[in-house]
């Protein structure tokens, strides 16, 4: 595993950032960010954290507030504590009960109509 995959940057709860964030490792947002985030690792908006902008990463975990679009190569997980408004694009998206969302969802999935047709 390359070094950048192991690195985790944390923006603590008292941190406020305005501007774009780019990086090769993972990022955990506990504070507030106004601007786009693009990381080549996992990204997390922790409960109590907020992002006003678009976010892109390998996988995304949203427990705080997101006002913007999210795109992941892998999965996006929206936790019960999350508030999300925007578009979610990923190979897999999960939304826990209790999450407050107003989203447009774009994902690829397969439907198995074979089992339903066999029951008729």
Buried (B, 14 or more C-beta within 10 A) or exposed (E): EEEEBEEEBBBEEEEEBEEEBEBEBBBBBBBBBBBBBBBBBBBBBBBBBBBBBBBBBBBBBBBBBBBBBBBBEEBBBBBEBBBBEBBBBBEEBEBEEEBEBEBEEEEEEEEEEEEEEEEE
